Amino acid sequence: MILTSFILSFDLDHTLMINPFRRWVFPEIETWFHSRAPREQFPFYDVLGREHSRRLREGRLRDAYDWDDIVRTVAREAIGADPPFTVEELVKKHAVPGKVWRFPDVLPALKALRKANVPMVVASNGFECYQRPVTDCLQLTPFFSAFHTPDRLQTAKPNPEFFRFAEPGRIIHVGDRIDQDVVGANRAGAVSVWISRDLPPEMRRMPLPRRKSHPDFPRWLSMRLKWEGHSGPVTEEHLPDYALASLEELLQVWESAK
C-alpha cells in the first residue's frame, strides 16, 4: 500500500482512450463463434453479456472481467470446444494506430501533471494483459508507475476494496463511469473525479467545486446513470467530488487537494 501524499489514479477506457474490444476484438470472436453456433439459438452478444452479468450478480467481480475465461465458457456451452485464439492475442493484434486512440486532452493533461511531479497510476477494471498493449501503442504507459487491475487485486470497481492499493483518503480517482468510478471512489473514501467531456456549457462555466451544485446536475447524473443501466434514484454515493469537462482541469483538482 502506498502511504505517501496524494496519488492520482486513472480509469482507462473512455477516460483516457478507446480500446479495440467493441469495434475489432468482439466482432472477430463473433465471426468465429457463429461459424460454429447458430445465431438464432446462441446470439453471441447476448450469451456473452449474460455470462458477464451472471458473474457480477454472484459477486465474482474479478471473473466478470476475465474475457478469456468468459469466451471459453460460452464457447464450450454452445460449441463444445475452446476458441483457437485468446482474447489477449486479439487485443495485441488490434492494438495498433487507427484501431485504438486517445482523447485529445489526454497527453497535455498527463504531461502537465508529470511536470508537477504528480504520482499517477492506472486503476482499471480491464485486466492488465488487455490494457497494456493499448497503453503501449498510445504511448501512455510511461506516465504510470503501476497498473491496478482485477487480475492483480482480485476484485473490481465499485468494490471499495479495489482501492486498497493506497491509503484511500489519499487517492484522487478519475473515471468516466458513475456506477464504477465515482461510486467506488466514494465508498472507499477517495476523492472522486468524474470526466464528462459533454458536460453542458452552463456547468463548464462554473468553478470546479461548484459545478455539482448546478440545479440541473442531478438530472445530468440521472441521464448518465440510466445509460449505464442504473434504474434507481440518484443518491449521495453517485455524486462526484468534482465534475470535469476536460482532463486539463485535473491540475486544479490536484492543487486544491494538496
Phi, psi and omega in degrees: 000135179279128184240022180274207179285196182302147176231143182258120179248142185238131159293164181249298188293122181070002171259308177251332193206171171244123181272174185271005187301304190291322186268337188231310186291304182296319176300324178292320177294319180301318179300314178296314184301314184277356169282351182233332181244133181297132182300322183294324182273325184228068177299122192305307185292331176293312182291325177295314180295322180295320180293318176300313181294323179299317180294323177296315180299324181280000181077015179270069189295320178298311184294336181291345180244011175270085188291333175296315180292322179297314180296318177299318182298311182289329178292318179295321181291321185269327189244332184082022181207156175277151175293152181276020181211169171245156176298322178302317179297320181291323177298314179298321179297320187261357178278071182226157179305137181098338177250341174229153178202162177249156178287151186299333182277355190289304183299314177302321181292312182295323179294320179293320179292319178296320178298328179274009178061038178276123176288131185230138177224162173270138174223087190236151174278359176270134177306148182301324182293340176268336186266319187297323176301327181284314179295327175297313181300321185270006178060038178259333187307317184298344180284344190247137179275344181199156172247118177252112190220164184302325180293335178270320187265351179063022173201183183213164173295142014264016177301123181299338178296338178301329186271018180284000178292349176208170174296115189306323181292351179249012179259134167249111184254133184243128178199169183262345184259130176291313187292335181253304187284307183290311181298316180298314179297317180297316180297327181279346184087017177273169173279124183260128180235120181259122175265119180226092187292346176256025176305133183302147183305322182295334176276323179302325184287346182277151174301148185310311184293343186258354186300320183287353176271356177298137184301334180269358184298316178301322179293321178296317176297317181300318178298317180295317181296322177297319177298326179279354178100010180271128183252353182273185180285162173282127181241178181302324184289348176273349185275119178285155174291327179221145173240120183253146172264343180209145177293343177292350175275354185296327181299327176296318179298314180300314181297322181286335182275335184298000000 
